[in-house]
Amino acid sequence: FDIEVSMLRQVHEENGLAPSVVELVDAFTYNGQGCVVMELCGWGDLGALLAMRGPLTEIEASYFASQILEGVAAIHSANIIHRDLKPGNIFLTEGLRVKIGDFGVSVNVKDRKMGIVGTPGFYAPEMLLGDVHTAAVDIWCLGTIIFLMLIGRMPGLTTESKVLYDDTFLDRFTLRRSVKRLLMQMLALFPESRPKARELKSRPFLSKRNRPDQLRVATFLVPPEYEPTHGPPAPPTTIVAAITPLAVAASQEVVLAATPVEEHAVSANNSDIIATARIVNSPVPINEDAAISEQAGPKRPLSSMTDDKETKRVKVVADKDEATDN
């Protein structure tokens, strides 16, 4: 609690209101428990979006990566290392704007911390080797996030696996040469070989901050029986839903595993979340007639579902009236 509050304040004091970093609204203690109030990020997190969409296009991944880098640069300018950058800690506000959160394991660069902290799959090599942590830890994590966004799975490296450091490793993936080169640099074995955050800002892939038109502003499909009482308005041809804790947990479980997201969509239980992921990931534009879970059987437009409810309600009223007349 104290660490997170201290680090957030330090970042914002150093940068004004730091871009792409979650805003600290208040912090207090209640019944002996620390409470942190932060700005509302009502559109979920990057992990949930990846679980729904699967791998992103280069222009879509570039949009998110550019914003994450902006936040990382602000964090590093305050001499702080986040140490737990991952899709689940990249929150999204309205319009899919990025906000980095969860500073619970962050440290000051001068502390020269060692050991393994953060999330499995995102550990930098120097963590596994017991070396001192530097800002390069976050560059490694950002490179891993970019890899996940583009490829749909984790690099899956260990201290014994040197496959990433082979120049031919990324050749198996359909990526532009400049993007492959960027990933090789960010995921370099030695931390001193990785570019600094401020240096990366000049890279074309990491300088796109305007949301591409083809990136749908959507989260999860609302089940027909659920009627949210609040939430952002749904733009035309876009399906928006409230994110329940269950949905978030399920999506994070899907995306953080070290196998392709699409494989999980096939192997996992065919829940509404997974079925919706398939719908939204379809090249066919989303509309009410197409937004039906694969489990639902024959296609029924969402409007007909509400009509059914209204019909049932009217029938119940009619039955009551008939009983009264009798």
KOLVEXFI-602021 format. One record per residue (C-alpha): residue in three letters; x, y, z. Coordinates in steps of 0.25 Angstrom, whole numbers, plus 5000, padded with zeros to 4 digits. Each point is the difference from the previous one (the first is absolute). Layout:
REM residues N
REC  rest     X     Y     Z
REC   ala     X     Y     Z
...
//
This chain:
REM residues 326
REC  rest     X     Y     Z
REC   phe  5000  5000  5000
REC   asp  5011  5010  5004
REC   ile  5009  4996  4989
REC   glu  4989  5002  4989
REC   val  4995  5013  5006
REC   ser  5014  5005  5001
REC   met  5004  4996  4986
REC   leu  4988  5006  4993
REC   arg  5002  5013  5007
REC   gln  5014  5000  4996
REC   val  4997  4998  4985
REC   his  4989  5010  5000
REC   glu  5008  5011  5007
REC   glu  5012  4998  4991
REC   asn  4991  5000  4987
REC   gly  4989  5009  5004
REC   leu  4988  4991  4997
REC   ala  5008  4989  4993
REC   pro  4994  4995  4987
REC   ser  4996  4985  4999
REC   val  5001  4998  5015
REC   val  4988  4998  5009
REC   glu  4997  5012  5008
REC   leu  5000  5000  5016
REC   val  4987  5006  5005
REC   asp  5002  4997  5015
REC   ala  5006  4991  5010
REC   phe  4996  4996  5014
REC   thr  4999  4990  5011
REC   tyr  4987  4993  5004
REC   asn  4999  4990  5011
REC   gly  5015  4998  4999
REC   gln  4999  4997  4985
REC   gly  5007  5009  4990
REC   cys  4990  5006  4989
REC   val  5005  5006  4987
REC   val  4990  5008  4991
REC   met  5004  5001  4986
REC   glu  4993  5005  4987
REC   leu  4990  4992  4994
REC   cys  5005  4991  4989
REC   gly  4986  4995  4996
REC   trp  5004  4993  4987
REC   gly  5008  4988  5007
REC   asp  5014  4997  4997
REC   leu  5009  4996  4988
REC   gly  5000  4985  5005
REC   ala  4985  5000  4998
REC   leu  5000  5006  4987
REC   leu  5011  4990  4995
REC   ala  4992  4989  5005
REC   met  4988  5005  4992
REC   arg  5007  5004  4987
REC   gly  5012  4991  4999
REC   pro  5012  5005  4993
REC   leu  4999  5014  4996
REC   thr  5005  5006  4987
REC   glu  5013  5008  4999
REC   ile  4993  5013  5000
REC   glu  4991  4996  5012
REC   ala  5011  4995  5008
REC   ser  5008  5013  4997
REC   tyr  4989  5008  5005
REC   phe  5000  4994  5014
REC   ala  5015  4998  5000
REC   ser  5003  5015  4998
REC   gln  4991  5004  5011
REC   ile  5006  4989  5010
REC   leu  5014  5006  4996
REC   glu  4995  5014  5003
REC   gly  4997  4995  5014
REC   val  5013  4992  5002
REC   ala  5008  5012  4996
REC   ala  4993  5009  5010
REC   ile  5002  4989  5011
REC   his  5015  4999  4996
REC   ser  5001  5015  5001
REC   ala  4996  4999  5014
REC   asn  5012  4990  5003
REC   ile  4989  4989  5002
REC   ile  5000  4986  4994
REC   his  4986  4994  4999
REC   arg  5005  4985  5000
REC   asp  4986  4994  4997
REC   leu  4996  5006  4986
REC   lys  4990  4990  4994
REC   pro  4986  5001  4993
REC   gly  4992  4998  5013
REC   asn  5007  5013  5005
REC   ile  4997  5008  4988
REC   phe  4987  5006  5003
REC   leu  4991  5006  4989
REC   thr  4991  5013  5001
REC   glu  4989  5004  4991
REC   gly  5005  5000  4986
REC   leu  5011  4990  5003
REC   arg  5010  5009  5006
REC   val  5011  4993  5008
REC   lys  5002  5002  5015
REC   ile  5011  4992  5006
REC   gly  4997  4996  5014
REC   asp  5004  4990  5012
REC   phe  5013  5006  5006
REC   gly  5000  4990  5011
REC   val  5014  4995  4997
REC   ser  5006  5012  4994
REC   val  5013  5005  5005
REC   asn  5010  5012  4999
REC   val  5011  4998  4990
REC   lys  5010  5003  5012
REC   asp  4995  4989  5008
REC   arg  5007  4990  4991
REC   lys  4991  4989  5003
REC   met  5002  4985  4996
REC   gly  4991  4988  5000
REC   ile  4988  4995  4992
REC   val  4987  5009  5001
REC   gly  4989  5002  4991
REC   thr  4993  4990  4991
REC   pro  5005  4987  4995
REC   gly  5002  5001  4985
REC   phe  5004  5015  5001
REC   tyr  5013  4998  5008
REC   ala  5012  5006  4994
REC   pro  5012  4991  4999
REC   glu  5008  5008  5010
REC   met  4989  4997  5010
REC   leu  5001  4985  4998
REC   leu  5015  5002  5001
REC   gly  5000  5008  5013
REC   asp  5006  5012  4995
REC   val  4996  5015  5004
REC   his  4988  5005  4994
REC   thr  5000  5012  4991
REC   ala  4990  5008  4991
REC   ala  5004  4990  4989
REC   val  4990  4990  5008
REC   asp  4988  5008  4995
REC   ile  5006  5001  4986
REC   trp  5000  4984  5000
REC   cys  4986  5000  5005
REC   leu  4995  5010  4989
REC   gly  5007  4991  4990
REC   thr  4993  4988  5005
REC   ile  4986  5007  5000
REC   ile  5003  5005  4985
REC   phe  5003  4985  4997
REC   leu  4988  4995  5006
REC   met  4991  5011  4993
REC   leu  5006  4996  4986
REC   ile  5002  4985  5001
REC   gly  4989  4996  5010
REC   arg  5009  4992  5010
REC   met  5011  5003  5009
REC   pro  5015  4998  4996
REC   gly  5001  4989  5010
REC   leu  5014  5002  5004
REC   thr  5008  4994  5011
REC   thr  5015  5002  5004
REC   glu  5003  4987  4992
REC   ser  4993  5005  4988
REC   lys  5008  5008  4991
REC   val  4990  4999  4988
REC   leu  4997  5015  5000
REC   tyr  5014  5004  4998
REC   asp  5001  4993  4987
REC   asp  4999  5010  4989
REC   thr  4990  4990  4993
REC   phe  4990  4999  5011
REC   leu  4991  5010  4996
REC   asp  5001  4996  4985
REC   arg  4989  4990  5002
REC   phe  4990  5012  5003
REC   thr  4994  5009  4990
REC   leu  5005  5013  5005
REC   arg  5006  5012  4993
REC   arg  5016  4999  5001
REC   ser  5000  5013  5008
REC   val  4990  4994  5011
REC   lys  5009  4988  5001
REC   arg  5012  5008  5002
REC   leu  4993  5008  5010
REC   leu  4996  4988  5008
REC   met  5014  4994  4999
REC   gln  5005  5013  5006
REC   met  4990  5001  5011
REC   leu  5001  4985  5004
REC   ala  5016  5000  5000
REC   leu  5006  4990  5009
REC   phe  5009  5011  5007
REC   pro  4992  5011  5006
REC   glu  5011  5010  4996
REC   ser  4997  4997  4986
REC   arg  4985  5004  5000
REC   pro  4996  5014  4996
REC   lys  4996  5010  5010
REC   ala  4985  5004  5001
REC   arg  5004  5014  4995
REC   glu  5007  4994  4988
REC   leu  4989  4992  4996
REC   lys  4991  5011  4998
REC   ser  5006  5004  4987
REC   arg  4997  4986  4994
REC   pro  4988  5000  4990
REC   phe  4993  4988  5006
REC   leu  5000  5007  5014
REC   ser  4995  5014  4996
REC   lys  4986  4997  4996
REC   arg  4990  5006  5010
REC   asn  4988  5002  4992
REC   arg  4990  4988  5001
REC   pro  4999  4993  4986
REC   asp  4986  5000  4994
REC   gln  5000  4985  4999
REC   leu  5002  4998  5015
REC   arg  4986  4997  5005
REC   val  4997  5007  5013
REC   ala  4994  4988  5007
REC   thr  5002  4991  5012
REC   phe  4990  4988  5003
REC   leu  4987  4997  4994
REC   val  4989  5002  5011
REC   pro  4992  4987  5002
REC   pro  4985  5002  4996
REC   glu  4995  4998  5014
REC   tyr  5010  5011  5005
REC   glu  4996  5014  5000
REC   pro  5011  5010  5004
REC   thr  4995  5013  5007
REC   his  5012  5008  4997
REC   gly  5012  5000  4990
REC   pro  5005  5007  4988
REC   pro  4991  5002  4989
REC   ala  5001  4990  4988
REC   pro  5004  5006  4987
REC   pro  4994  4995  4987
REC   thr  5004  4986  4996
REC   thr  5007  4998  5013
REC   ile  4996  4991  5012
REC   val  5004  5005  5014
REC   ala  4998  4993  5013
REC   ala  5002  5001  5015
REC   ile  5012  4992  5004
REC   thr  4997  4991  5011
REC   pro  5011  4994  5010
REC   leu  4997  4986  4994
REC   ala  5002  5005  4986
REC   val  5013  5007  5003
REC   ala  5006  4988  5008
REC   ala  4996  4991  4988
REC   ser  5006  5009  4990
REC   gln  5013  5002  5008
REC   glu  5001  4985  5001
REC   val  4999  4998  4985
REC   val  5010  5011  4996
REC   leu  5011  4998  5010
REC   ala  5003  4985  4997
REC   ala  5012  4997  4991
REC   thr  4992  4995  4988
REC   pro  4992  5007  4989
REC   val  4988  5007  5004
REC   glu  4992  4994  4989
REC   glu  5003  4986  5005
REC   his  4994  5003  5013
REC   ala  4988  5005  4993
REC   val  4998  4986  4994
REC   ser  5005  4992  5012
REC   ala  4993  5008  5012
REC   asn  4986  4998  5004
REC   asn  4991  5006  4989
REC   ser  4995  5011  5010
REC   asp  4993  5013  4995
REC   ile  5013  5007  5001
REC   ile  5008  4991  4991
REC   ala  4988  4999  4990
REC   thr  5000  5015  5000
REC   ala  5015  5001  4998
REC   arg  4998  4992  4987
REC   ile  4988  5009  4996
REC   val  5008  5013  5002
REC   asn  5013  4994  4993
REC   ser  4992  4996  4988
REC   pro  5003  5009  4987
REC   val  4985  5002  4999
REC   pro  4996  5013  5005
REC   ile  4992  4999  5013
REC   asn  4985  5003  5000
REC   glu  4989  4996  5009
REC   asp  4996  4988  4990
REC   ala  5014  4995  5001
REC   ala  5002  5002  5015
REC   ile  4996  4986  5005
REC   ser  5007  4990  5008
REC   glu  5004  4987  4993
REC   gln  4993  4993  5011
REC   ala  4987  5007  4998
REC   gly  4996  4990  4988
REC   pro  4991  5007  4989
REC   lys  5004  5014  4997
REC   arg  4991  5010  5007
REC   pro  5003  5015  5000
REC   leu  5002  5007  5013
REC   ser  4987  5008  4998
REC   ser  4992  4988  4999
REC   met  5005  4996  5014
REC   thr  4995  5012  5006
REC   asp  4987  4999  4992
REC   asp  4998  4986  5006
REC   lys  5002  5006  5014
REC   glu  4989  5010  4997
REC   thr  4991  4990  4994
REC   lys  5001  4991  5013
REC   arg  4997  5013  5008
REC   val  4988  5003  4992
REC   lys  4995  4986  5001
REC   val  5002  4999  5015
REC   val  4992  5013  5001
REC   ala  4989  4995  4991
REC   asp  4999  4987  5008
REC   lys  4998  5008  5013
REC   asp  4989  5008  4993
REC   glu  4993  4988  4995
REC   ala  5001  4993  5014
REC   thr  4994  5013  5006
REC   asp  4988  5000  4990
REC   asn  4997  4986  5003
//
